[in-house]
C-alpha cells in the first residue's frame, strides 16, 4: 500500500488590512485634537471661577477639609503607631494626648502638632497648633486615635515629648523619686501625679519600667512629666548620682525603721549624714531580687497602732504616697519645690504632741449674760451641751464662741 503524504501550507502572519491602518490613524488624530477641544468647550468657561478660588486660598481663607473616615489614612496610621509602639514614639519624639481637660491645660504652654476633632473645634479649649494641623474625622476614628476605653469625644492631638534633664544639670536636688519594675500604666501615672502634687523635685526611670508616655499613663498622670524634670538611666548611674549629691537611697520594707522615728530623723535631720533622699519605688511582686543593700529600709505604721496592721497589704501607689508625704512633711518641709531653686537650711523642730485638753470657759450660775432660764439645768446650773469627742480646732472654736457670747 503506497504511503500517504500531506502537504501543509506554511503559516504566515496576515498582513494588516488598509482599513485598520486608517482606523488607527483616526484614533491617534482624535487623541491629539480632542483634549484641546474639550478644554475650550468645557473647562475654559469656568476659568474665572477657578482663578477666584485660587486667589481666595492665597488670601488666607480656609478650605473646607474632608472628613477622615478610613483607618488607612496616613494621619490615622501615624496616631495608631504612636499609641502602640514605644520605639516609634521616641523615634518621632511625639506622644498622643486625648481628653478636653488635659489638652486645655497643656495648651497654655505648648503648641500641638496635629489635632483631630469630631465636629467643630471648641474655642473654649484654647488649642494652638501648627499650620494645617487641624483635621476632622468620624467618631469611630477619633476613638481609635485616642486609644482610651472611655473618651469624652472632644479632641486628640500630638505633642512633642518633653526633653530629658541631665542629672548633672540639677543644681540642688533633695527629693528624687526612682521608679523600677512599674509595669502598670495606671500605677505609673498615679505615682507621677502624686510626686508633682507632693512637690518632689525629679523622677528617674530605670530600664524595667513601662513607658510613661503611654496613653493610659499620660492620662492618669495628667501630663505630670511636662512639669517635673525626669531622666531615663540605669541603676549604676543612679547610685553614682546619689553618692555624688549625698542622697540617701531608701525603699519601703515592713522590717525597716519607722519613717518618723529617731533613726530616720538622725539620717535626714539637720547635721545628718545626707542632704536629701532618693526613694526607690517598685512593684515587689514583679521583682525576684531583694531590695538593694545600700538602700535604707523605711516602715509605715498605722496611726492607731493596730497590732494586726501590715504595710505589705497596702497597694504600691498607697504606700508610696504615704512615704512621699511623710518624708516631705516631717524631714524636708523647708525644701523648695524645684531642684533649680536653692533650698534654705532650716533647723529641725521637734513636733509638738497633740492634745485634746483645751480649757473651755464655762459661765457661772450667777452670770446675768449667760444662758437663759430655758438653757439652765436643775438647780439653776448652766447646761453646756458637749459632743462626745472634740478636736483641737473644734474646742478652740467653741472656746472663742463662748468668750464672744459672754463678753
C-alpha positions as CSV (number, residue, x, y, z in Angstrom):
1,X,0.0,0.0,0.0
2,X,1.5,3.3,-1.0
3,X,2.3,5.8,1.8
4,X,0.1,8.8,2.1
5,X,1.7,12.2,2.0
6,X,0.2,15.5,3.1
7,X,1.4,19.0,2.3
8,X,0.9,21.6,5.0
9,X,1.0,25.2,3.8
10,X,3.4,27.5,5.6
11,X,1.8,29.6,8.3
12,X,2.5,33.3,7.7
13,X,1.3,36.3,9.6
14,X,-1.6,38.1,7.8
15,X,-0.9,41.5,6.5
16,X,-2.7,44.4,8.2
17,X,-5.5,45.5,6.0
18,X,-5.5,49.0,4.9
19,X,-8.8,49.8,6.7
20,X,-7.1,49.0,10.0
21,X,-4.3,51.4,9.3
22,X,-6.9,54.1,8.6
23,X,-8.8,53.4,11.8
24,X,-5.6,53.6,13.9
25,X,-4.6,56.8,12.4
26,X,-8.1,58.2,13.0
27,X,-7.8,57.3,16.7
28,X,-4.4,58.9,17.0
29,X,-5.8,62.0,15.4
30,X,-8.8,62.3,17.8
31,X,-6.5,61.8,20.8
32,X,-4.3,64.7,19.7
33,X,-7.2,67.0,18.9
34,X,-9.9,66.0,21.5
35,X,-8.2,67.4,24.6
36,X,-7.8,71.0,23.3
37,X,-11.3,70.9,22.0
38,X,-12.7,69.6,25.3
39,X,-10.7,72.3,27.2
40,X,-12.1,75.0,25.1
41,X,-15.7,73.8,25.3
42,X,-15.9,72.6,29.0
43,X,-13.1,74.0,31.1
44,X,-12.4,77.4,29.7
45,X,-15.8,78.9,30.7
46,X,-15.1,78.1,34.3
47,X,-11.6,79.7,34.3
48,X,-12.8,82.8,36.1
49,X,-14.3,80.8,38.9
50,X,-11.1,78.7,39.3
51,X,-9.0,81.8,39.4
52,X,-11.2,83.3,42.1
53,X,-10.9,80.2,44.3
54,X,-7.1,80.3,43.9
55,X,-7.0,83.9,45.0
56,X,-9.2,83.2,48.0
57,X,-6.9,80.4,49.1
58,X,-3.9,82.7,48.7
59,X,-5.6,85.4,50.8
60,X,-5.9,83.0,53.8
61,X,-9.4,81.7,53.5
62,X,-9.6,78.1,54.9
63,X,-10.7,75.4,52.6
64,X,-13.2,73.0,54.0
65,X,-11.3,69.9,54.8
66,X,-12.7,66.4,54.1
67,X,-13.8,64.2,57.0
68,X,-11.4,61.3,57.6
69,X,-13.4,58.0,57.7
70,X,-10.7,55.4,56.8
71,X,-8.2,53.8,59.1
72,X,-5.7,53.7,56.2
73,X,-5.3,57.5,56.2
74,X,-1.7,58.5,56.8
75,X,-2.6,60.7,59.7
76,X,-4.6,58.0,61.4
77,X,-1.8,55.5,60.9
78,X,0.6,57.9,62.5
79,X,-1.6,58.2,65.6
80,X,-2.0,54.4,65.8
81,X,1.7,53.9,65.7
82,X,2.3,56.4,68.4
83,X,-0.2,54.6,70.6
84,X,1.1,51.1,70.1
85,X,4.9,51.4,69.6
86,X,7.2,52.8,72.3
87,X,10.2,52.9,69.9
88,X,8.2,54.8,67.3
89,X,7.1,57.4,69.9
90,X,10.7,58.1,71.0
91,X,12.0,58.0,67.4
92,X,9.4,60.6,66.3
93,X,9.6,62.5,69.6
94,X,5.8,62.7,69.9
95,X,3.0,61.4,72.1
96,X,-0.8,61.3,71.8
97,X,-2.8,63.5,74.2
98,X,-6.5,63.0,74.5
99,X,-9.2,64.5,76.6
100,X,-10.6,68.0,76.7
101,X,-9.3,68.8,80.2
102,X,-5.8,67.6,79.7
103,X,-5.4,69.3,76.3
104,X,-6.7,72.6,77.7
105,X,-4.1,72.5,80.5
106,X,-1.2,71.7,78.2
107,X,-2.3,74.2,75.5
108,X,-1.4,77.0,77.9
109,X,2.3,76.2,77.5
110,X,2.7,74.0,74.4
111,X,1.6,74.0,70.7
112,X,0.2,70.8,69.2
113,X,1.5,69.4,66.0
114,X,-1.7,67.6,64.9
115,X,-5.2,67.9,66.2
116,X,-8.1,65.5,65.3
117,X,-11.6,66.6,66.2
118,X,-15.1,65.3,65.6
119,X,-17.2,68.2,64.6
120,X,-16.4,71.9,65.1
121,X,-13.4,72.7,67.4
122,X,-14.4,74.0,70.8
123,X,-12.9,77.5,71.1
124,X,-13.0,77.3,74.9
125,X,-10.2,74.8,74.8
126,X,-7.8,77.4,73.5
127,X,-5.8,74.9,71.4
128,X,-2.8,76.1,69.5
129,X,-1.5,74.0,66.6
130,X,0.8,74.3,63.6
131,X,-0.4,75.4,60.2
132,X,-2.6,72.8,58.6
133,X,-2.6,70.7,61.8
134,X,-6.3,70.6,62.3
135,X,-8.3,67.7,60.7
136,X,-11.8,66.4,61.1
137,X,-12.6,62.7,61.4
138,X,-15.5,60.5,62.3
139,X,-16.4,59.4,65.8
140,X,-15.1,55.9,65.2
141,X,-11.7,57.2,64.0
142,X,-11.2,59.6,66.9
143,X,-12.0,56.9,69.4
144,X,-9.3,54.7,67.8
145,X,-6.8,57.6,67.7
146,X,-7.4,58.5,71.4
147,X,-6.5,54.9,72.5
148,X,-8.7,55.1,75.6
149,X,-11.6,52.9,76.7
150,X,-13.6,55.9,78.0
151,X,-13.2,59.0,75.9
152,X,-15.2,62.3,76.1
153,X,-15.1,62.7,72.3
154,X,-13.6,66.2,72.4
155,X,-10.3,66.1,70.6
156,X,-7.0,64.2,70.3
157,X,-3.6,65.6,69.4
158,X,0.1,65.0,69.2
159,X,2.7,66.9,71.3
160,X,6.5,66.9,71.3
161,X,7.9,64.8,74.1
162,X,9.4,66.9,77.0
163,X,13.2,66.9,76.9
164,X,15.0,64.8,79.4
165,X,17.0,66.7,82.0
166,X,20.6,65.5,82.6
167,X,21.3,64.6,86.2
168,X,24.3,67.0,86.2
169,X,22.1,69.9,85.3
170,X,20.1,69.6,88.6
171,X,21.9,72.2,90.9
172,X,20.4,71.2,94.3
173,X,18.3,68.0,94.2
174,X,16.9,66.9,97.6
175,X,13.8,64.8,96.9
176,X,14.2,62.4,93.9
177,X,11.7,59.6,93.1
178,X,13.3,56.5,91.5
179,X,10.9,54.1,89.7
180,X,11.7,50.5,88.9
181,X,9.6,47.5,87.8
182,X,6.5,49.6,87.4
183,X,4.6,47.8,84.5
184,X,1.0,49.1,85.1
185,X,0.5,52.3,83.2
186,X,-2.3,53.4,85.6
187,X,0.0,52.9,88.6
188,X,2.8,54.8,86.8
189,X,0.5,57.8,86.2
190,X,-0.6,57.7,89.8
191,X,2.9,57.8,91.2
192,X,3.9,60.7,88.8
193,X,0.8,62.7,89.8
194,X,1.5,62.2,93.5
195,X,5.1,63.2,93.1
196,X,4.1,66.5,91.4
197,X,1.3,67.1,94.0
198,X,3.7,66.5,96.9
199,X,6.3,68.7,95.4
200,X,9.1,66.2,94.8
201,X,11.8,67.6,92.6
202,X,12.8,65.0,90.0
203,X,11.9,61.5,88.7
204,X,14.3,58.8,87.5
205,X,13.1,55.9,85.4
206,X,15.1,52.6,85.4
207,X,15.0,50.3,82.4
208,X,12.4,47.9,83.8
209,X,9.6,50.4,83.8
210,X,6.8,50.8,81.3
211,X,6.8,53.9,79.0
212,X,5.4,56.9,81.0
213,X,4.2,58.4,77.7
214,X,1.8,55.5,77.0
215,X,-1.7,56.9,76.6
216,X,-3.1,55.4,79.9
217,X,-0.1,56.5,81.9
218,X,-0.2,60.0,80.4
219,X,-3.9,60.4,81.2
220,X,-3.5,59.0,84.7
221,X,-0.6,61.4,85.4
222,X,-2.5,64.4,83.8
223,X,0.7,65.3,82.0
224,X,2.9,65.4,85.1
225,X,6.1,64.8,83.1
226,X,5.6,68.2,81.3
227,X,6.2,69.9,84.7
228,X,8.8,67.9,86.5
229,X,12.4,67.0,85.5
230,X,12.9,63.4,84.5
231,X,15.7,61.1,83.2
232,X,15.9,57.5,81.9
233,X,19.1,55.9,83.2
234,X,20.5,52.7,84.7
235,X,20.9,51.6,88.3
236,X,24.6,52.2,88.3
237,X,24.1,55.8,87.1
238,X,21.5,56.3,89.8
239,X,23.8,55.0,92.6
240,X,26.7,57.2,91.3
241,X,24.3,60.3,91.2
242,X,23.1,59.6,94.8
243,X,26.7,59.3,96.1
244,X,27.8,62.4,94.3
245,X,24.9,64.6,95.6
246,X,24.8,63.0,99.1
247,X,21.3,61.5,98.7
248,X,20.3,58.6,100.9
249,X,18.8,55.7,98.9
250,X,15.6,54.4,100.6
251,X,12.8,52.0,99.9
252,X,9.8,50.6,101.7
253,X,10.2,47.5,103.8
254,X,8.0,46.0,106.6
255,X,11.0,45.4,108.8
256,X,12.7,48.7,108.3
257,X,12.9,51.8,110.5
258,X,9.8,53.9,111.2
259,X,9.6,56.7,108.7
260,X,9.1,59.2,111.6
261,X,11.3,57.5,114.1
262,X,14.6,58.6,115.6
263,X,16.7,56.6,113.2
264,X,15.2,58.3,110.1
265,X,15.5,61.7,111.9
266,X,19.1,61.1,112.5
267,X,19.7,60.3,108.8
268,X,17.7,63.2,107.3
269,X,17.8,65.9,110.0
270,X,20.0,69.0,110.0
271,X,23.5,67.9,110.6
272,X,22.7,64.4,109.4
273,X,24.7,62.2,107.1
274,X,22.8,63.1,103.9
275,X,21.4,66.2,102.2
276,X,18.4,64.6,100.6
277,X,16.7,61.4,99.7
278,X,16.2,59.1,96.6
279,X,13.2,57.0,97.2
280,X,13.1,53.7,95.3
281,X,9.5,52.5,94.4
282,X,8.8,49.2,92.7
283,X,6.2,46.6,92.4
284,X,7.7,44.0,94.7
285,X,5.7,41.0,93.3
286,X,7.4,41.6,90.0
287,X,10.9,41.6,91.4
288,X,12.8,38.5,92.1
289,X,15.8,40.2,93.9
290,X,15.7,41.7,97.4
291,X,16.0,45.5,97.9
292,X,19.5,46.9,97.4
293,X,21.7,46.7,100.5
294,X,22.7,50.3,100.1
295,X,19.1,51.4,100.4
296,X,17.7,52.4,103.8
297,X,14.5,50.5,104.7
298,X,11.5,52.5,105.9
299,X,8.4,51.2,107.6
300,X,4.9,52.7,107.7
301,X,2.9,52.3,110.9
302,X,-0.8,52.6,111.4
303,X,-1.8,55.9,113.1
304,X,-4.0,53.9,115.6
305,X,-1.1,51.4,116.4
306,X,-3.1,48.4,115.3
307,X,-1.2,45.3,116.1
308,X,-2.5,43.4,113.1
309,X,-1.5,46.1,110.6
310,X,1.0,45.0,107.9
311,X,2.2,47.5,105.4
312,X,2.6,44.7,102.8
313,X,-1.2,44.7,102.5
314,X,-1.1,48.2,101.0
315,X,-1.1,48.9,97.4
316,X,2.1,50.2,95.9
317,X,0.5,53.6,95.0
318,X,-0.9,54.0,98.5
319,X,2.3,53.1,100.3
320,X,4.5,55.2,98.0
321,X,2.1,58.2,98.5
322,X,2.2,57.8,102.3
323,X,6.0,57.6,102.3
324,X,6.4,60.7,100.0
325,X,4.1,62.7,102.1
326,X,5.7,61.7,105.5
327,X,9.2,62.3,104.2
328,X,8.3,65.6,102.8
329,X,6.3,66.9,105.7
330,X,8.5,65.6,108.6
331,X,12.1,65.6,107.3
332,X,12.1,68.1,104.4
333,X,9.5,70.8,105.0
334,X,12.0,73.5,104.1
335,X,13.0,72.1,100.7
336,X,11.9,74.1,97.7
337,X,9.5,72.8,95.1
338,X,12.0,72.8,92.2
339,X,15.5,71.4,92.1
340,X,16.6,74.5,90.2
341,X,15.9,76.7,93.3
342,X,18.3,76.6,96.3
343,X,16.7,75.1,99.4
344,X,17.2,77.0,102.7
345,X,18.6,75.1,105.6
346,X,16.1,75.2,108.5
347,X,16.7,73.8,112.0
348,X,14.9,70.7,112.9
349,X,11.9,71.4,115.2
350,X,10.5,68.7,117.4
351,X,6.9,68.3,116.6
352,X,4.5,69.2,119.4
353,X,2.4,66.4,120.9
354,X,-1.2,66.8,120.1
355,X,-3.6,67.1,123.0
356,X,-7.3,67.4,123.2
357,X,-7.3,69.0,126.7
358,X,-8.0,72.7,125.8
359,X,-9.8,74.6,128.7
360,X,-13.3,75.7,127.8
361,X,-14.6,78.7,129.6
362,X,-17.8,77.8,131.5
363,X,-20.2,80.6,132.6
364,X,-21.1,80.7,136.3
365,X,-24.6,80.3,137.7
366,X,-24.8,84.0,138.7
367,X,-23.8,85.3,135.3
368,X,-26.6,87.5,134.0
369,X,-25.3,87.4,130.5
370,X,-25.0,83.6,130.5
371,X,-27.5,81.1,129.2
372,X,-31.2,81.8,129.6
373,X,-33.5,80.0,132.0
374,X,-34.6,77.6,129.3
375,X,-30.9,76.6,128.8
376,X,-30.3,76.1,132.6
377,X,-30.3,72.7,134.1
378,X,-31.6,71.6,137.5
379,X,-30.8,73.9,140.5
380,X,-30.0,76.8,138.1
381,X,-26.7,75.4,136.8
382,X,-25.9,76.3,133.2
383,X,-26.4,73.4,130.8
384,X,-23.4,73.0,128.4
385,X,-24.1,70.7,125.5
386,X,-20.9,69.0,124.5
387,X,-20.3,66.3,122.0
388,X,-18.5,63.1,122.9
389,X,-15.3,63.9,121.0
390,X,-13.5,67.1,120.2
391,X,-10.6,68.0,118.1
392,X,-8.2,70.9,118.9
393,X,-9.7,73.1,116.3
394,X,-13.3,72.5,117.3
395,X,-12.6,73.0,121.0
396,X,-10.8,76.2,120.2
397,X,-13.7,77.5,118.1
398,X,-16.1,76.7,121.0
399,X,-13.9,78.5,123.4
400,X,-13.9,81.6,121.2
401,X,-17.6,81.4,120.6
402,X,-18.3,81.2,124.4
403,X,-16.0,84.0,125.1
404,X,-17.7,86.2,122.5
405,X,-21.2,85.3,123.8
406,X,-20.4,86.2,127.4
407,X,-18.4,89.4,127.0
